[in-house]
Amino acid sequence: MPKGMLFVESRPADPAREDEYNEWYSRTHIPEVCAVPGIVAARRYRVHRASGGEAEPSAPAYVAVYDIDSDDLDGPLRELGIRAGDGRVRMSDAIQMDPPPTVTIYELVE
Protein backbone atom coordinates (compact mmCIF):
# COMPACT_ATOMS: atom_id res chain seq x y z
CA MET A 1 0.00 0.00 0.00
CA PRO A 2 1.35 3.47 -0.86
CA LYS A 3 2.65 5.47 2.10
CA GLY A 4 1.70 8.85 0.71
CA MET A 5 0.09 10.80 -2.05
CA LEU A 6 1.29 13.71 -4.17
CA PHE A 7 -1.74 15.86 -5.01
CA VAL A 8 -1.32 18.41 -7.84
CA GLU A 9 -3.97 20.94 -8.84
CA SER A 10 -3.47 22.55 -12.25
CA ARG A 11 -5.22 23.94 -15.29
CA PRO A 12 -4.48 24.70 -18.93
CA ALA A 13 -2.70 27.98 -19.66
CA ASP A 14 -5.63 28.93 -21.88
CA PRO A 15 -9.01 27.22 -22.36
CA ALA A 16 -8.27 27.04 -26.09
CA ARG A 17 -5.22 24.86 -25.29
CA GLU A 18 -7.04 22.30 -23.14
CA ASP A 19 -6.53 19.46 -25.64
CA GLU A 20 -2.80 20.24 -25.90
CA TYR A 21 -2.54 20.41 -22.08
CA ASN A 22 -4.29 17.03 -21.68
CA GLU A 23 -2.18 15.40 -24.39
CA TRP A 24 1.06 16.59 -22.76
CA TYR A 25 -0.08 15.73 -19.23
CA SER A 26 -1.30 12.21 -20.03
CA ARG A 27 1.25 11.13 -22.64
CA THR A 28 4.41 12.94 -21.51
CA HIS A 29 4.21 14.28 -17.98
CA ILE A 30 2.65 11.34 -16.12
CA PRO A 31 5.06 8.75 -17.60
CA GLU A 32 8.03 10.98 -16.77
CA VAL A 33 6.83 11.56 -13.20
CA CYS A 34 6.04 7.86 -12.69
CA ALA A 35 9.65 7.06 -13.70
CA VAL A 36 10.79 8.76 -10.46
CA PRO A 37 11.69 6.11 -7.87
CA GLY A 38 9.00 5.99 -5.21
CA ILE A 39 6.19 7.29 -7.43
CA VAL A 40 4.28 4.15 -8.29
CA ALA A 41 0.98 5.22 -9.88
CA ALA A 42 -0.97 8.23 -11.13
CA ARG A 43 -4.55 9.19 -11.82
CA ARG A 44 -6.04 12.39 -13.21
CA TYR A 45 -9.40 13.99 -12.53
CA ARG A 46 -11.26 16.90 -14.08
CA VAL A 47 -13.59 19.15 -12.07
CA HIS A 48 -17.16 17.90 -12.37
CA ARG A 49 -19.76 20.65 -12.57
CA ALA A 50 -22.78 18.81 -11.21
CA SER A 51 -24.93 21.96 -11.16
CA GLY A 52 -24.11 22.74 -14.79
CA GLY A 53 -22.64 26.09 -13.76
CA GLU A 54 -19.20 27.42 -14.39
CA ALA A 55 -16.41 26.72 -11.91
CA GLU A 56 -14.88 29.68 -10.11
CA PRO A 57 -12.14 31.21 -12.31
CA SER A 58 -9.51 30.62 -9.62
CA ALA A 59 -10.52 26.97 -9.09
CA PRO A 60 -8.18 24.38 -10.59
CA ALA A 61 -9.69 22.53 -13.49
CA TYR A 62 -7.68 19.30 -13.00
CA VAL A 63 -6.15 17.23 -10.23
CA ALA A 64 -3.41 14.62 -10.57
CA VAL A 65 -2.94 12.13 -7.75
CA TYR A 66 0.37 10.26 -7.57
CA ASP A 67 0.87 7.33 -5.17
CA ILE A 68 4.17 7.45 -3.28
CA ASP A 69 5.67 4.24 -1.92
CA SER A 70 8.72 5.47 -0.02
CA ASP A 71 9.71 5.81 3.63
CA ASP A 72 10.94 9.33 2.79
CA LEU A 73 7.93 11.09 1.28
CA ASP A 74 10.02 14.15 0.40
CA GLY A 75 12.61 12.09 -1.50
CA PRO A 76 10.55 11.53 -4.66
CA LEU A 77 9.65 15.23 -4.77
CA ARG A 78 13.34 16.18 -4.48
CA GLU A 79 14.17 13.74 -7.30
CA LEU A 80 11.33 15.16 -9.37
CA GLY A 81 12.90 18.62 -8.99
CA ILE A 82 16.29 17.29 -10.07
CA ARG A 83 14.77 15.65 -13.13
CA ALA A 84 12.85 18.80 -14.03
CA GLY A 85 16.13 20.71 -13.82
CA ASP A 86 18.09 18.35 -16.06
CA GLY A 87 15.32 17.85 -18.64
CA ARG A 88 14.18 14.32 -17.82
CA VAL A 89 10.83 15.78 -16.75
CA ARG A 90 9.72 18.26 -19.39
CA MET A 91 7.23 21.02 -18.74
CA SER A 92 4.88 22.48 -21.32
CA ASP A 93 3.73 26.04 -21.87
CA ALA A 94 0.23 24.57 -22.15
CA ILE A 95 0.02 24.37 -18.33
CA GLN A 96 -0.79 27.53 -16.39
CA MET A 97 2.22 28.66 -14.34
CA ASP A 98 0.87 31.98 -13.02
CA PRO A 99 -0.27 31.06 -10.50
CA PRO A 100 1.70 27.83 -10.47
CA PRO A 101 0.09 24.44 -9.83
CA THR A 102 -0.64 23.67 -6.18
CA VAL A 103 1.42 20.71 -4.95
CA THR A 104 0.61 18.96 -1.66
CA ILE A 105 2.04 15.76 -0.17
CA TYR A 106 -0.28 13.72 2.03
CA GLU A 107 0.99 11.09 4.45
CA LEU A 108 -1.02 7.89 4.93
CA VAL A 109 -2.73 7.74 8.33
CA GLU A 110 -3.13 4.18 9.50
KEBAGU-244255 format. One line per field, with one value per atom (N, C-alpha, C): residue number from 1; atom name; z, x, y. Coordinates in nm, 3 decimals. Each point is the difference from the previous one (the first is absolute). Last residue first. Example, Ala and Ser with C-alpha at 12.3 -4.5 7.8 and 13.67 -1.06 7.14 Angstrom:
2
num c(2, 2, 2, 1, 1, 1)
atomo c(N, CA, C, N, CA, C)
up c(0.708, 0.006, 0.073, -0.007, 0.000, 0.000)
east c(1.285, 0.082, -0.077, 0.029, -0.089, 0.090)
north c(-0.225, 0.119, 0.109, -0.572, 0.119, 0.120)
***
This chain:
110
num c(110, 110, 110, 109, 109, 109, 108, 108, 108, 107, 107, 107, 106, 106, 106, 105, 105, 105, 104, 104, 104, 103, 103, 103, 102, 102, 102, 101, 101, 101, 100, 100, 100, 99, 99, 99, 98, 98, 98, 97, 97, 97, 96, 96, 96, 95, 95, 95, 94, 94, 94, 93, 93, 93, 92, 92, 92, 91, 91, 91, 90, 90, 90, 89, 89, 89, 88, 88, 88, 87, 87, 87, 86, 86, 86, 85, 85, 85, 84, 84, 84, 83, 83, 83, 82, 82, 82, 81, 81, 81, 80, 80, 80, 79, 79, 79, 78, 78, 78, 77, 77, 77, 76, 76, 76, 75, 75, 75, 74, 74, 74, 73, 73, 73, 72, 72, 72, 71, 71, 71, 70, 70, 70, 69, 69, 69, 68, 68, 68, 67, 67, 67, 66, 66, 66, 65, 65, 65, 64, 64, 64, 63, 63, 63, 62, 62, 62, 61, 61, 61, 60, 60, 60, 59, 59, 59, 58, 58, 58, 57, 57, 57, 56, 56, 56, 55, 55, 55, 54, 54, 54, 53, 53, 53, 52, 52, 52, 51, 51, 51, 50, 50, 50, 49, 49, 49, 48, 48, 48, 47, 47, 47, 46, 46, 46, 45, 45, 45, 44, 44, 44, 43, 43, 43, 42, 42, 42, 41, 41, 41, 40, 40, 40, 39, 39, 39, 38, 38, 38, 37, 37, 37, 36, 36, 36, 35, 35, 35, 34, 34, 34, 33, 33, 33, 32, 32, 32, 31, 31, 31, 30, 30, 30, 29, 29, 29, 28, 28, 28, 27, 27, 27, 26, 26, 26, 25, 25, 25, 24, 24, 24, 23, 23, 23, 22, 22, 22, 21, 21, 21, 20, 20, 20, 19, 19, 19, 18, 18, 18, 17, 17, 17, 16, 16, 16, 15, 15, 15, 14, 14, 14, 13, 13, 13, 12, 12, 12, 11, 11, 11, 10, 10, 10, 9, 9, 9, 8, 8, 8, 7, 7, 7, 6, 6, 6, 5, 5, 5, 4, 4, 4, 3, 3, 3, 2, 2, 2, 1, 1, 1)
atomo c(N, CA, C, N, CA, C, N, CA, C, N, CA, C, N, CA, C, N, CA, C, N, CA, C, N, CA, C, N, CA, C, N, CA, C, N, CA, C, N, CA, C, N, CA, C, N, CA, C, N, CA, C, N, CA, C, N, CA, C, N, CA, C, N, CA, C, N, CA, C, N, CA, C, N, CA, C, N, CA, C, N, CA, C, N, CA, C, N, CA, C, N, CA, C, N, CA, C, N, CA, C, N, CA, C, N, CA, C, N, CA, C, N, CA, C, N, CA, C, N, CA, C, N, CA, C, N, CA, C, N, CA, C, N, CA, C, N, CA, C, N, CA, C, N, CA, C, N, CA, C, N, CA, C, N, CA, C, N, CA, C, N, CA, C, N, CA, C, N, CA, C, N, CA, C, N, CA, C, N, CA, C, N, CA, C, N, CA, C, N, CA, C, N, CA, C, N, CA, C, N, CA, C, N, CA, C, N, CA, C, N, CA, C, N, CA, C, N, CA, C, N, CA, C, N, CA, C, N, CA, C, N, CA, C, N, CA, C, N, CA, C, N, CA, C, N, CA, C, N, CA, C, N, CA, C, N, CA, C, N, CA, C, N, CA, C, N, CA, C, N, CA, C, N, CA, C, N, CA, C, N, CA, C, N, CA, C, N, CA, C, N, CA, C, N, CA, C, N, CA, C, N, CA, C, N, CA, C, N, CA, C, N, CA, C, N, CA, C, N, CA, C, N, CA, C, N, CA, C, N, CA, C, N, CA, C, N, CA, C, N, CA, C, N, CA, C, N, CA, C, N, CA, C, N, CA, C, N, CA, C, N, CA, C, N, CA, C, N, CA, C, N, CA, C, N, CA, C, N, CA, C, N, CA, C)
up c(0.932, 0.018, 0.119, -0.378, 0.142, 0.017, -0.392, 0.035, 0.152, -0.263, 0.063, 0.040, -0.392, 0.110, 0.048, -0.298, 0.030, 0.123, -0.412, 0.140, 0.015, -0.369, 0.025, 0.151, -0.418, 0.144, 0.021, -0.442, 0.056, 0.151, -0.187, -0.028, 0.055, -0.166, 0.108, -0.034, -0.295, 0.077, 0.030, -0.262, 0.100, 0.083, -0.351, 0.063, 0.110, -0.442, 0.138, 0.059, -0.439, -0.002, 0.141, -0.132, 0.019, -0.011, 0.189, -0.123, 0.028, 0.209, 0.021, -0.136, 0.155, -0.084, 0.030, 0.220, 0.014, -0.069, -0.031, -0.007, 0.025, 0.016, -0.123, -0.011, 0.372, -0.103, -0.127, 0.379, -0.028, -0.110, 0.161, -0.072, -0.038, 0.266, -0.138, -0.082, 0.458, -0.070, -0.146, 0.279, -0.025, -0.075, 0.143, -0.106, -0.037, 0.370, -0.126, -0.119, 0.427, -0.026, -0.134, 0.149, -0.044, -0.027, 0.178, -0.140, -0.052, 0.462, -0.094, -0.145, 0.404, -0.069, -0.107, 0.289, -0.094, -0.075, 0.227, -0.001, -0.103, 0.046, 0.141, 0.016, -0.427, 0.046, 0.148, -0.420, 0.082, 0.038, -0.213, 0.039, 0.091, -0.397, 0.117, 0.025, -0.247, -0.018, 0.130, -0.275, 0.127, -0.030, -0.231, -0.021, 0.137, -0.215, 0.112, -0.046, -0.232, 0.001, 0.128, -0.091, -0.086, 0.008, 0.378, -0.096, -0.080, 0.193, 0.037, -0.102, -0.020, 0.069, 0.036, -0.222, -0.083, 0.068, 0.120, 0.032, -0.085, -0.213, 0.118, 0.024, -0.250, -0.022, 0.133, -0.070, 0.000, -0.025, 0.059, -0.137, -0.011, 0.386, -0.012, -0.141, 0.120, 0.016, -0.019, -0.147, 0.030, 0.008, 0.058, -0.046, 0.044, -0.097, 0.083, -0.064, -0.092, -0.045, 0.090, 0.053, 0.012, -0.053, 0.008, -0.023, 0.008, 0.184, -0.053, -0.019, 0.105, -0.017, -0.056, 0.260, -0.079, -0.009, 0.222, -0.054, -0.084, 0.223, -0.053, -0.081, 0.193, 0.110, -0.045, -0.323, 0.102, 0.118, -0.497, 0.120, 0.102, -0.416, -0.010, 0.121, -0.073, 0.053, -0.015, -0.182, 0.146, 0.061, -0.470, 0.052, 0.152, -0.225, -0.010, 0.054, 0.001, 0.093, -0.017, -0.307, 0.138, 0.097, -0.478, 0.028, 0.150, -0.183, -0.080, 0.029, 0.231, 0.001, -0.070, 0.013, 0.137, 0.000, -0.420, 0.067, 0.136, -0.223, -0.076, 0.066, 0.170, 0.035, -0.071, -0.109, 0.140, 0.039, -0.423, 0.002, 0.142, -0.053, -0.063, 0.002, 0.159, 0.089, -0.060, -0.149, -0.006, 0.086, -0.027, -0.139, -0.016, 0.422, -0.033, -0.142, 0.260, -0.070, -0.033, 0.261, -0.006, -0.064, 0.260, -0.123, 0.005, 0.465, -0.106, -0.127, 0.542, -0.111, -0.099, 0.502, -0.062, -0.109, 0.289, -0.080, -0.068, 0.402, -0.051, -0.071, 0.208, -0.053, -0.074, 0.409, -0.123, -0.034, 0.324, -0.014, -0.136, 0.146, 0.129, -0.005, -0.288, -0.003, 0.137, -0.051, 0.000, 0.000)
east c(-0.267, -0.046, -0.091, 0.163, -0.032, -0.059, 0.332, -0.102, -0.016, 0.161, 0.056, -0.115, 0.067, -0.079, 0.067, 0.135, 0.030, -0.082, -0.048, -0.013, 0.036, -0.010, 0.055, -0.005, -0.209, 0.008, 0.044, 0.110, -0.081, 0.023, 0.089, 0.049, -0.094, -0.182, 0.079, 0.042, 0.094, -0.022, -0.149, 0.178, 0.106, -0.012, -0.293, 0.004, 0.106, 0.022, -0.047, 0.015, 0.151, -0.145, -0.060, 0.471, -0.061, -0.152, 0.329, -0.062, -0.055, 0.412, -0.122, -0.050, 0.317, -0.018, -0.132, 0.385, -0.142, -0.020, 0.421, -0.066, -0.149, 0.337, -0.074, -0.064, 0.249, 0.092, -0.072, -0.238, 0.114, 0.091, -0.365, -0.054, 0.114, 0.109, -0.031, -0.060, 0.086, 0.126, -0.026, -0.374, 0.061, 0.132, -0.209, -0.080, 0.057, 0.181, 0.046, -0.076, -0.142, 0.135, 0.053, -0.402, -0.020, 0.134, 0.001, -0.045, -0.023, 0.127, 0.102, -0.046, -0.270, 0.057, 0.102, -0.213, -0.098, 0.053, 0.218, 0.030, -0.092, -0.036, 0.005, 0.028, -0.262, 0.135, -0.008, -0.334, 0.037, 0.148, -0.439, 0.141, 0.021, -0.378, 0.027, 0.149, -0.309, 0.110, 0.020, -0.381, 0.030, 0.105, -0.227, 0.075, 0.037, -0.390, 0.079, 0.071, -0.269, 0.045, 0.077, -0.192, -0.086, 0.033, 0.045, 0.073, -0.096, -0.137, -0.001, 0.080, -0.103, 0.124, 0.007, -0.388, 0.118, 0.130, -0.466, 0.062, 0.127, -0.366, 0.086, 0.054, -0.476, 0.143, 0.074, -0.473, 0.055, 0.148, -0.292, -0.003, 0.055, -0.026, -0.111, -0.014, 0.357, -0.128, -0.119, 0.514, -0.093, -0.142, 0.536, -0.134, -0.096, 0.561, -0.108, -0.132, 0.409, -0.044, -0.114, 0.443, -0.143, -0.025, 0.399, -0.038, -0.151, 0.435, -0.135, -0.028, 0.444, -0.058, -0.141, 0.460, -0.124, -0.051, 0.418, -0.037, -0.127, 0.450, -0.132, -0.049, 0.420, -0.090, -0.138, 0.415, -0.008, -0.088, -0.075, 0.073, -0.013, -0.235, 0.134, 0.086, -0.440, -0.007, 0.133, -0.045, -0.009, -0.002, -0.005, 0.127, 0.000, -0.402, 0.105, 0.135, -0.353, -0.023, 0.104, 0.022, 0.030, -0.019, -0.101, 0.140, 0.025, -0.435, 0.094, 0.147, -0.379, -0.023, 0.110, 0.018, -0.006, -0.009, -0.007, 0.130, -0.006, -0.407, 0.089, 0.138, -0.316, -0.033, 0.091, 0.049, 0.035, -0.025, -0.148, 0.147, 0.049, -0.460, 0.038, 0.152, -0.171, -0.032, 0.038, 0.034, 0.110, -0.026, -0.293, 0.014, 0.109, -0.079, -0.104, 0.011, 0.435, -0.108, -0.106, 0.359, 0.040, -0.109, -0.134, 0.065, 0.034, -0.011, -0.097, 0.075, 0.051, 0.049, -0.111, 0.172, -0.111, 0.055, 0.174, 0.036, -0.124, 0.208, -0.126, 0.031, 0.240, 0.032, -0.124, 0.068, -0.064, 0.049, 0.149, -0.037, -0.059, 0.136, 0.018, -0.038, -0.171, 0.079, 0.002, -0.053, -0.084, 0.089)
north c(0.556, -0.138, -0.012, 0.383, -0.015, -0.139, 0.252, -0.098, -0.005, 0.444, -0.119, -0.093, 0.411, -0.055, -0.128, 0.472, -0.140, -0.038, 0.396, -0.038, -0.147, 0.455, -0.133, -0.026, 0.345, -0.023, -0.143, 0.329, -0.109, -0.011, 0.485, -0.135, -0.107, 0.488, -0.058, -0.143, 0.113, 0.122, 0.014, -0.359, 0.013, 0.128, -0.373, 0.132, 0.001, -0.314, -0.003, 0.140, -0.102, -0.018, -0.007, 0.022, 0.132, -0.008, -0.398, 0.050, 0.139, -0.362, 0.077, 0.048, -0.443, 0.119, 0.069, -0.348, 0.031, 0.134, -0.149, -0.131, 0.010, 0.370, -0.027, -0.136, 0.239, -0.053, -0.045, 0.195, 0.086, -0.050, -0.257, 0.116, 0.094, -0.369, -0.040, 0.112, 0.075, -0.023, -0.034, 0.037, 0.130, -0.011, -0.396, 0.061, 0.137, -0.218, -0.061, 0.057, 0.134, 0.053, -0.052, -0.181, 0.138, 0.068, -0.442, 0.004, 0.141, -0.040, -0.045, 0.000, 0.091, 0.115, -0.040, -0.322, 0.056, 0.122, -0.441, 0.143, 0.065, -0.455, 0.038, 0.149, -0.213, 0.030, 0.035, -0.044, -0.114, 0.016, 0.309, -0.004, -0.121, 0.192, -0.083, -0.005, 0.392, -0.094, -0.078, 0.331, -0.066, -0.107, 0.480, -0.124, -0.053, 0.363, -0.049, -0.127, 0.473, -0.139, -0.030, 0.433, -0.080, -0.149, 0.417, -0.083, -0.086, 0.488, -0.143, -0.080, 0.479, -0.034, -0.149, 0.190, 0.018, -0.041, -0.240, 0.128, 0.015, -0.307, -0.004, 0.140, -0.085, 0.015, -0.009, -0.259, 0.135, 0.000, -0.387, 0.052, 0.141, -0.313, 0.094, 0.053, -0.300, -0.068, 0.093, -0.019, 0.110, -0.056, -0.184, -0.035, 0.110, -0.037, 0.052, -0.038, -0.318, 0.131, 0.044, -0.365, 0.030, 0.140, -0.440, 0.140, 0.013, -0.346, 0.013, 0.149, -0.378, 0.133, -0.012, -0.292, 0.003, 0.143, -0.119, -0.131, -0.001, 0.279, 0.036, -0.119, -0.041, 0.030, 0.044, 0.072, -0.104, 0.045, 0.179, 0.041, -0.112, 0.001, -0.059, 0.036, 0.181, -0.137, -0.075, 0.437, 0.008, -0.140, 0.032, 0.050, 0.007, -0.128, -0.102, 0.047, 0.323, -0.111, -0.111, 0.371, 0.034, -0.117, -0.053, 0.036, 0.013, -0.115, -0.079, 0.029, 0.224, -0.145, -0.080, 0.483, -0.051, -0.153, 0.233, 0.006, -0.068, 0.037, -0.088, -0.005, 0.307, -0.139, -0.099, 0.459, -0.022, -0.146, 0.136, -0.007, -0.029, 0.079, -0.128, -0.019, 0.415, -0.112, -0.135, 0.487, -0.096, -0.123, 0.385, -0.044, -0.105, 0.221, -0.098, -0.055, 0.157, 0.069, -0.104, -0.131, 0.140, 0.086, -0.457, 0.043, 0.149, -0.257, 0.032, 0.038, -0.259, 0.082, 0.027, -0.257, 0.069, 0.091, -0.461, 0.117, 0.057, -0.364, 0.052, 0.131, -0.478, 0.132, 0.047, -0.380, 0.042, 0.141, -0.476, 0.140, 0.028, -0.432, 0.066, 0.147, -0.470, 0.123, 0.068, -0.533, 0.118, 0.125)
***
